[in-house]
Amino acid sequence: MLPPMKTALPGVVSSAEQLIAIAHAMEREAARRYRELAVRMRIQSEDVLATLFIFLAEIEDKHAMEVEARAEGITGHPPDLTSMPWDVPENFDEEEARSAGLSPYRALAIAVRNEERAFVFYTYVAASAATPMLARLAEQFAVDELGHAGLLRRERRKAWRRQTPALPPPTDTRPESVDELLALAIPMERAAAAAHRALALRLATRQEPEVAALFDHAADEEGDLSGALAVRLPSVNASPPQSMRAGSVRDGLRILEDAFERYTDIAEKAIDEATLLEAQALAQHALRRLAYVHGTLARRASSGAPVSPEDIGA
C-alpha cells in the first residue's frame, strides 16, 4: 500500500510553473540526501551501501533532467525555484536511513517509499487542481513517480533474494498472448468492481456518501472495462476465479494499487508487442482510477474532512 505524505501540505499548487518548480526541487533534494548517505556509508566502511546510494542519487539526477526537459516544453524556460509556493514536502525517512542496521534491501525500501510519497503528493495536486491542464501535468508526474518506484521495487526484490537466497522463486503467471491477458483481466476487473461496489454500499450506510461515491466511480469504470474486454473475448467465464473483499477504505485502495502493479509487471515481462501494448493500456486505466480515488481522499484529509490517515495511507 502507498505510504501517506509525512507532513500535510500548507496550501495548494495553483500553476504549472509552481508544480514544475516543486517537482524539480523534490528530485534535487532526494539526490542530495542520497549523496549525504553515501558519504556516511563510506565513513562507516559500508562500501556496498555507499555505491547503492550513489546509484540512487544518479537516478534522481536523471529524473531532475527529465523535469527540466518537460519545463522547457511547457513553459519555454527551465524550472524557476522562486515560483515555489512553499518548501519541498518532507518525504524522506532520514532516521531510518541513518540506522545502524541499514541493509541494501532496507535502503531500497526507503527509496521506494520516497517515490511512492511523491506519487501521493501528485495525486493530491491532480485532485485539487484548478484547471484541466494542471491536473494533467500532475497526473503525468504521478505516472513518472510510479515508474520510478517500479524500477526501485525491482532492485529491492533483487536485494531481498540476495539477502534470503533460500526462498523459492515466485510463481510466474505471465500471460503470453493478448487473449491470455484478457482472460486474466476480465474476471479480475469484475471481482474488483464487485468488491468496490460492496465497499461503497457499506460506506454509504455509515453516512460517508462522498467516500462511497469514489468507490462507486471505481466500480463503474472496472465494470465498464470488463464489459468492453469481454466483447473482445466472449468465451471467458463470467464468474471470477477468486473473490475480492474490501472491508475498509484501505482495502479498496489496495485493490486499485494491485491492479496497476499487476498490469505494469505484465507489461515489463511481455514477450510480444501486442501483449505489451495491451498491458500498458490496462495499466493506464488502473492508474487513472487509483489517482482519482487516492488523490481525492488525500485532498479531503488535507481539508480536514473525516477520513482517517490510516485509511488513506499504506
Wavefront OBJ file of the C-alpha trace (Angstrom):
o trace
v 0.000 0.000 0.000
v 1.071 3.552 -0.679
v 2.544 5.487 2.273
v 0.917 8.775 3.299
v 2.830 12.023 2.983
v 4.907 12.678 6.114
v 3.606 16.223 6.552
v 0.430 17.988 5.485
v 0.761 20.450 2.636
v 0.474 24.121 3.657
v -1.552 25.111 0.616
v -2.484 24.379 -2.983
v -0.443 24.386 -6.181
v -2.019 26.940 -8.498
v 0.062 26.849 -11.693
v 2.186 24.632 -13.934
v 5.224 26.784 -13.123
v 4.776 26.131 -9.414
v 4.299 22.390 -9.902
v 7.339 22.089 -12.158
v 9.470 24.002 -9.674
v 8.345 21.755 -6.820
v 8.936 18.615 -8.893
v 12.445 19.719 -9.791
v 13.247 20.640 -6.202
v 11.962 17.277 -4.945
v 14.229 15.360 -7.318
v 17.268 17.510 -6.446
v 16.550 17.179 -2.720
v 16.355 13.382 -2.998
v 19.669 13.304 -4.873
v 21.288 15.445 -2.174
v 20.004 13.167 0.599
v 21.299 10.056 -1.141
v 24.751 11.578 -1.651
v 24.938 12.556 2.006
v 24.106 8.982 2.951
v 26.722 7.660 0.522
v 29.381 9.738 2.283
v 28.204 8.451 5.667
v 28.349 4.853 4.421
v 31.902 5.369 3.107
v 32.984 6.676 6.506
v 31.491 3.568 8.100
v 33.261 1.314 5.524
v 29.888 0.204 4.119
v 31.062 0.316 0.521
v 28.141 -1.675 -0.906
v 25.617 0.725 0.623
v 27.691 3.750 -0.426
v 27.654 2.555 -4.029
v 23.925 1.918 -3.833
v 23.182 5.437 -2.567
v 25.331 6.949 -5.335
v 23.291 4.874 -7.792
v 20.066 6.247 -6.299
v 21.412 9.825 -6.426
v 22.235 9.413 -10.112
v 18.700 8.159 -10.763
v 17.300 11.278 -9.086
v 19.642 13.468 -11.149
v 18.230 11.843 -14.271
v 14.685 12.473 -13.067
v 15.541 16.139 -12.445
v 16.817 16.427 -16.009
v 13.545 14.938 -17.250
v 11.642 17.618 -15.308
v 13.880 20.287 -16.870
v 13.089 18.979 -20.350
v 9.379 18.972 -19.571
v 9.632 22.537 -18.258
v 11.192 23.744 -21.490
v 8.392 22.109 -23.459
v 5.581 23.537 -21.317
v 6.789 26.936 -20.111
v 9.664 27.612 -22.510
v 12.209 28.048 -19.709
v 13.942 25.962 -17.003
v 12.245 25.379 -13.631
v 12.087 28.600 -11.632
v 12.574 27.788 -7.952
v 11.444 31.289 -6.960
v 7.930 30.336 -8.075
v 7.628 27.618 -5.414
v 4.721 28.467 -3.073
v 6.327 26.663 -0.104
v 9.225 24.401 0.820
v 9.671 20.932 -0.668
v 7.353 18.380 1.008
v 9.245 16.227 3.517
v 9.086 12.617 2.312
v 12.441 11.151 3.266
v 12.851 8.649 6.126
v 16.021 10.262 7.436
v 16.156 8.452 10.782
v 15.732 5.006 9.276
v 18.311 5.780 6.584
v 20.863 6.552 9.301
v 20.095 3.359 11.234
v 22.998 1.113 12.188
v 21.019 -1.882 10.913
v 20.610 -0.496 7.408
v 20.920 -3.131 4.655
v 20.738 -2.804 0.840
v 17.174 -4.117 0.984
v 16.118 -1.577 3.634
v 17.915 1.237 1.804
v 15.967 0.430 -1.349
v 12.747 0.213 0.682
v 13.390 3.791 1.858
v 13.893 4.881 -1.744
v 10.675 3.142 -2.839
v 8.690 4.910 -0.104
v 10.220 8.231 -1.136
v 8.984 7.743 -4.714
v 5.571 6.494 -3.577
v 5.085 9.513 -1.315
v 5.896 11.715 -4.294
v 3.157 9.881 -6.207
v 0.720 10.567 -3.356
v 1.665 14.249 -3.487
v 0.989 14.479 -7.230
v -2.375 12.705 -6.931
v -3.309 15.278 -4.292
v -2.346 18.090 -6.673
v -4.268 16.469 -9.537
v -7.404 16.081 -7.427
v -7.322 19.702 -6.238
v -6.114 21.301 -9.496
v -7.981 24.416 -10.563
v -7.506 23.747 -14.291
v -7.550 20.617 -16.500
v -4.050 21.470 -17.762
v -2.618 21.484 -14.222
v -4.444 18.241 -13.396
v -2.985 16.543 -16.489
v 0.523 17.727 -15.633
v 0.187 16.440 -12.056
v -1.082 13.105 -13.396
v 1.941 12.901 -15.709
v 4.285 13.467 -12.777
v 2.333 10.834 -10.805
v 2.868 8.335 -13.634
v 6.588 9.167 -13.627
v 6.868 8.566 -9.877
v 5.125 5.201 -10.049
v 7.506 4.265 -12.864
v 10.467 5.291 -10.704
v 9.043 3.304 -7.782
v 8.610 0.280 -10.055
v 12.283 0.390 -11.033
v 13.334 0.596 -7.397
v 10.950 -2.194 -6.392
v 12.677 -4.471 -8.907
v 16.037 -3.573 -7.375
v 14.556 -4.149 -3.922
v 13.371 -7.630 -4.944
v 16.871 -8.450 -6.171
v 18.302 -7.277 -2.860
v 15.794 -9.418 -0.975
v 16.738 -12.501 -2.980
v 20.415 -11.842 -2.275
v 19.578 -11.362 1.390
v 17.424 -14.510 1.627
v 18.682 -16.906 -1.076
v 16.836 -19.896 0.366
v 13.422 -18.507 -0.606
v 11.823 -20.195 -3.642
v 11.283 -18.028 -6.739
v 7.801 -16.558 -7.138
v 5.331 -18.365 -9.382
v 5.285 -16.826 -12.859
v 1.751 -16.497 -14.256
v 2.760 -14.256 -17.130
v 0.235 -14.227 -19.992
v 1.925 -14.994 -23.287
v -0.687 -13.501 -25.617
v -3.339 -10.809 -25.709
v -6.087 -13.436 -25.304
v -4.400 -14.819 -22.189
v -4.075 -11.297 -20.815
v -7.760 -10.577 -21.441
v -8.686 -13.892 -19.837
v -6.813 -12.734 -16.736
v -8.047 -9.125 -16.797
v -11.789 -9.680 -17.319
v -12.507 -11.688 -14.157
v -10.045 -9.568 -12.184
v -11.842 -6.345 -13.158
v -15.228 -7.933 -12.428
v -14.103 -9.069 -9.000
v -12.644 -5.610 -8.248
v -15.894 -3.955 -9.353
v -17.920 -6.221 -7.055
v -15.606 -5.535 -4.093
v -15.647 -1.772 -4.638
v -19.444 -1.724 -5.092
v -19.896 -3.596 -1.816
v -17.458 -1.243 -0.068
v -19.333 1.783 -1.417
v -22.587 0.390 -0.032
v -21.036 -0.127 3.418
v -19.594 3.379 3.391
v -22.949 4.845 2.398
v -24.651 3.134 5.341
v -22.013 4.712 7.619
v -23.024 8.185 6.394
v -19.877 8.602 4.280
v -21.546 9.314 0.907
v -18.659 11.268 -0.620
v -16.134 8.489 0.029
v -18.689 5.897 -1.077
v -19.085 7.776 -4.357
v -15.354 7.421 -5.051
v -15.536 3.644 -4.888
v -18.801 3.598 -6.834
v -16.904 5.520 -9.518
v -14.088 2.942 -9.459
v -16.616 0.104 -9.662
v -18.335 1.744 -12.642
v -15.042 2.028 -14.513
v -13.990 -1.535 -13.649
v -17.369 -2.866 -14.745
v -17.296 -0.901 -17.997
v -13.751 -2.064 -18.724
v -14.520 -5.725 -18.040
v -17.551 -5.472 -20.308
v -15.539 -3.909 -23.131
v -12.857 -6.570 -22.804
v -15.449 -9.370 -22.698
v -16.788 -8.271 -26.074
v -13.331 -8.986 -27.476
v -13.098 -12.362 -25.710
v -16.661 -13.621 -25.169
v -15.602 -17.164 -24.216
v -14.329 -16.104 -20.776
v -16.324 -17.477 -17.856
v -18.391 -14.720 -16.276
v -17.557 -15.787 -12.716
v -14.298 -14.515 -11.241
v -11.835 -17.293 -10.332
v -11.397 -15.782 -6.882
v -13.357 -13.225 -4.929
v -12.012 -9.924 -3.634
v -13.144 -8.306 -0.429
v -12.709 -4.704 0.666
v -13.676 -4.255 4.290
v -12.200 -0.763 4.556
v -11.034 2.204 2.514
v -7.508 0.828 2.885
v -8.603 -2.469 1.303
v -10.345 -0.644 -1.528
v -7.176 1.305 -2.284
v -5.098 -1.867 -2.137
v -7.231 -3.434 -4.872
v -6.668 -0.379 -7.074
v -2.911 -0.436 -6.458
v -2.634 -4.169 -7.025
v -4.320 -3.855 -10.412
v -1.862 -1.195 -11.539
v 1.149 -3.160 -10.306
v -0.133 -6.395 -11.872
v -0.609 -4.854 -15.306
v 2.698 -2.977 -15.101
v 4.524 -6.175 -14.182
v 2.915 -7.985 -17.123
v 3.958 -5.183 -19.478
v 7.551 -5.383 -18.233
v 7.663 -9.131 -18.884
v 5.702 -9.197 -22.157
v 7.317 -11.251 -24.913
v 5.444 -9.645 -27.821
v 4.485 -6.082 -28.670
v 0.733 -6.670 -28.798
v 0.645 -8.005 -25.243
v 2.937 -5.185 -24.108
v 0.652 -2.504 -25.549
v -2.474 -4.153 -24.150
v -0.940 -4.415 -20.672
v 0.190 -0.786 -20.823
v -3.332 0.306 -21.784
v -4.800 -1.659 -18.873
v -2.205 -0.145 -16.541
v -3.286 3.342 -17.650
v -6.916 2.518 -16.834
v -5.837 1.288 -13.402
v -3.669 4.351 -12.808
v -6.478 6.777 -13.632
v -8.764 5.029 -11.145
v -6.066 4.976 -8.473
v -5.056 8.612 -8.986
v -8.664 9.819 -8.861
v -9.635 7.930 -5.698
v -6.350 8.356 -3.851
v -5.941 11.990 -4.808
v -9.486 12.910 -3.781
v -9.069 11.158 -0.431
v -5.775 12.970 0.152
v -7.424 16.308 -0.662
v -10.288 15.562 1.736
v -7.870 14.634 4.518
v -5.855 17.807 3.952
v -9.019 19.919 4.174
v -9.974 18.365 7.490
v -12.701 16.019 6.182
v -13.286 12.904 8.348
v -11.061 10.408 6.534
v -8.560 8.504 8.656
v -4.902 8.791 7.615
v -4.633 5.060 8.222
v -7.314 4.538 5.582
v -5.579 6.757 3.033
v -2.019 5.632 3.566
v -0.478 2.280 3.002
l 1 2 3 4 5 6 7 8 9 10 11 12 13 14 15 16 17 18 19 20 21 22 23 24 25 26 27 28 29 30 31 32 33 34 35 36 37 38 39 40 41 42 43 44 45 46 47 48 49 50 51 52 53 54 55 56 57 58 59 60 61 62 63 64 65 66 67 68 69 70 71 72 73 74 75 76 77 78 79 80 81 82 83 84 85 86 87 88 89 90 91 92 93 94 95 96 97 98 99 100 101 102 103 104 105 106 107 108 109 110 111 112 113 114 115 116 117 118 119 120 121 122 123 124 125 126 127 128 129 130 131 132 133 134 135 136 137 138 139 140 141 142 143 144 145 146 147 148 149 150 151 152 153 154 155 156 157 158 159 160 161 162 163 164 165 166 167 168 169 170 171 172 173 174 175 176 177 178 179 180 181 182 183 184 185 186 187 188 189 190 191 192 193 194 195 196 197 198 199 200 201 202 203 204 205 206 207 208 209 210 211 212 213 214 215 216 217 218 219 220 221 222 223 224 225 226 227 228 229 230 231 232 233 234 235 236 237 238 239 240 241 242 243 244 245 246 247 248 249 250 251 252 253 254 255 256 257 258 259 260 261 262 263 264 265 266 267 268 269 270 271 272 273 274 275 276 277 278 279 280 281 282 283 284 285 286 287 288 289 290 291 292 293 294 295 296 297 298 299 300 301 302 303 304 305 306 307 308 309 310 311 312 313 314
